[in-house]
């Protein structure tokens, strides 16, 4: 079983139990840090850090979806 390290707290956990932030980025977070620090794009479903999301009246958007709608 392959393990990964949470980008935020440093906890090691099985890759199958981690959330990958971004699309094939290799950046993983544990469940607790996901709940506290991440959001899912309301358009495409990608996971991102909350401070990188565009918070709009359409919901939380990643850069790509934001550009598609407002670019």
PyMOL commands that set and color helices and strands:
alter all, ss='L'
color gray80, all
select helices_A, chain A and resi 15-17+31-37+50-52+63-70
alter helices_A, ss='H'
color red, helices_A
select strands_A, chain A and resi 3-5+12-14+19-21+27-29+38-40+47-49+54-56+59-61
alter strands_A, ss='S'
color yellow, strands_A
deselect
rebuild
show_as cartoon
